[in-house]
Every structure is written in structure tokens, then in C-alpha cells.
Amino acid sequence: MISNYLKEYFKENGITQQEVENKTGIERPKVNLSLNGKRKLTADELIKIAIVFDLDLNKIKEIIRQ
């Protein structure tokens, strides 16, 4: 799941939910729900996060296909 991938990535890199909000403009409660699998990120949100945090889009594509 994308949420697990992002959660682990943020944890490994010391990125807080507040930092995600500050850098992407996605409200922290939405980030929290998304990282905990209770809300799906929109495509725009996922792309924004991927760009801001320089995530591997091919890895994200792989995860989505599974």
C-alpha cells in the first residue's frame, strides 16, 4: 500500500506530518488519515508529495499495480 510506503519513507527520513503539510499544503489531518490507511490520497496529492520529497515515481507505480 502507498500509505505504508510513505509512512516508512517519512519515518526513515525523519519527516513529520507537519513538515508534509508545510511543504505540500496538504492539511495535516488529511496526511494523518492517509498515512494510516483511512483516507486515500488524491492523485494530485500523491504527485505533490512525490515531487516535494523526491520520491521514486516508478516505485510508487509498482506499489499501485500490486
C-alpha positions as CSV (number, residue, x, y, z in Angstrom):
1,M,0.0,0.0,0.0
2,I,1.1,3.5,-0.8
3,S,0.3,4.6,2.8
4,N,2.8,2.0,4.2
5,Y,5.5,3.1,1.7
6,L,5.1,6.8,2.6
7,K,4.8,6.2,6.3
8,E,8.1,4.1,6.3
9,Y,9.8,6.7,4.0
10,F,8.9,9.6,6.2
11,K,9.9,7.6,9.4
12,E,13.3,6.7,7.9
13,N,14.0,10.3,6.8
14,G,12.7,12.0,10.0
15,I,9.9,13.7,8.1
16,T,6.9,14.8,10.3
17,Q,3.3,15.1,9.2
18,Q,3.6,18.8,10.0
19,E,6.5,19.1,7.6
20,V,4.5,17.3,4.9
21,E,1.7,19.9,5.4
22,N,4.1,22.8,5.4
23,K,5.9,21.7,2.2
24,T,2.9,20.4,0.2
25,G,-0.1,22.4,1.5
26,I,-2.0,19.2,2.3
27,E,-3.6,19.6,5.7
28,R,-2.1,17.5,8.5
29,P,-5.3,15.7,9.4
30,K,-5.6,14.6,5.8
31,V,-2.0,13.5,5.8
32,N,-2.6,11.6,9.0
33,L,-5.7,9.8,7.8
34,S,-3.9,8.9,4.5
35,L,-0.8,7.5,6.2
36,N,-3.0,5.4,8.5
37,G,-4.9,3.9,5.6
38,K,-8.2,5.7,6.5
39,R,-8.2,8.0,3.5
40,K,-6.8,7.7,0.0
41,L,-4.6,10.4,-1.3
42,T,-5.8,12.1,-4.4
43,A,-3.6,11.7,-7.5
44,D,-2.6,15.4,-7.2
45,E,-1.7,15.0,-3.5
46,L,0.4,11.9,-4.3
47,I,2.3,13.7,-7.1
48,K,2.8,16.7,-5.0
49,I,4.3,14.6,-2.2
50,A,6.5,12.7,-4.7
51,I,7.9,15.9,-6.2
52,V,8.5,17.7,-2.9
53,F,10.2,14.8,-1.2
54,D,11.9,13.4,-4.4
55,L,10.2,10.0,-4.2
56,D,10.8,7.4,-6.9
57,L,7.7,7.6,-9.1
58,N,8.5,4.1,-10.6
59,K,8.4,2.6,-7.1
60,I,5.1,4.3,-6.5
61,K,3.8,3.0,-9.8
62,E,4.9,-0.5,-8.8
63,I,3.1,-0.3,-5.5
64,I,-0.1,0.9,-7.1
65,R,-0.1,-2.0,-9.6
66,Q,0.2,-4.6,-6.8
